[in-house]
Amino acid sequence: VQLQASGGGLVQAGASLRPSCVNSRRTSSNNGMGWFRQAPGKEREFVAAISWNGGFTNYSDSVKGRFTISRDRATKTLYLQMNSLKPEDMAVYYCAAARGASAAINSNLYNYWGQGTQVTVSS
C-alpha cells in the first residue's frame, strides 16, 4: 500500500478530527496531495489539496474555514484538520497523490489513491 490513511472515527457534530495519510512512494515529496470524500449514494467530491511544498492550498466551498490541509514532507505525511464537523461531512475520506506539483482540484489529475478512512458525524 503506497498511501495509508487513518484517523477517521465517530464524533458528534461540532467536534474535530485529524485524519492523516502516509505516503510511502519513493518519489512522492514533489507531488501535490489532496483529500476527497465519498458519502453513501453520492459521487466522490474534492475536499482539499496542497501543493508540493505546501505553499498553495485549495478547498471546497463546503469545508473552507473549517478544514485545514497540511503536509510534512520529511515524514511524507498529509493531514486534514477538520473542525466544527457537521453531519453532512460524514463520508469515507481518501487521500491521493497528484501527477503534478500543484494543489489540483480535479480528481483526474491524481494517480495514486489511499484506501480511505471513515468519518462519521452524529447530530
N, C-alpha and C positions, 0 to 999 in steps of 0.2 A: 504494500500500500504506500503510495507516494504522498498522499495528502491525508492526514489523520485528524479529524475534527472531534472535539469533545467539549464538555462544559455546558451542554444543554441541561434542561431539567424542568421541574414543575414548580411554578411560583404563582403567587397571587398578583392580580392587577396592581400596578404601581411599583412592583418590586424590580430588582435588577438582576441581570445575568451577564456573564462574560465568557462566551464561548471562545475557544482557541483552536488553531489549526497548525499542525506541524508539517512542514514541507520537507520531505526527505529527498527530493530530486537533487541531483548533483549540481545542475546549473540553474538554480531557482532564484538566486538573490537578485537577478537583474530583470525579473518579470513583475509586471503588475499583478495584484492579487484582488480577489473580490469575494463577497458573500452574496449568495442568492438564497431564496427560500421558496418552499412549495407547501401550500396548505392543501388539505384533502379536497379533491374535486376541482382544484384550481391549477392554472399553469404556473410554472416556475417563474419567479419575478426577481428582478435585480433589487438588492438591498444597499450595498455599499461597495466601493472599490478604492484602492490605494495604488499609487504609482510605485515604481521600483525602489525609489529612495524615500518614500513617504512624503514627498513634497507636495503631492496633489491628491485630493480625495474627491469622491463623488458620492452622493447619497440620493436615494429615492425620496420623493416629497413626503411619503408616509412615515419615514423614520428620521428625517432631518431635524436636528435639535435634540433628539433623544438618544440616538445611537452614535457611537464613535468608532471608526475603524483605525487600527494602528498595526504596526509590524515591528518586529525585532529582527533585523537582518542577520545579526550574529547567531541567533538561535533558529533562524528560519521559521519564526512563529508569527502567525497572523492572529489578531484579536478583534473581537467585536463587543465593545462595551454597550450593553443595552439597558437603558434606564427608563423608568416610567412605562413599563411594559403594559400593553393592552391586550385584551382577548384576541383582537384581530392580528396580533403579532404571532399567534400560535401557528407553527409550521415546522417542517424539517428544514434546518439551515445547512446549506452546503458551502464549503469554501472551494475556491477554484483559482488556478494559476493561468494567467493570460499568456498569449503568444508573444505579445509585445511588452513594452515597459510602462505603458500608460495606465491610468485608472479607468479602464474600459467599462462601459455600461452594458454593452451588447454581449449576451451570453455566447454568441457565435465566435467571439474573439478569445474565448477561453478553451484550452485544450486539455487541461487536467482538472479532475474533479475529485473531491473527497467523498466519503460515504454518507455524510450528513449527521447532524445531531438534532434530536427532537427538543423543541421548546414548547412547553405547554403553559398557558396562562389562564388561570381561573378567575372568574369575575366575582 
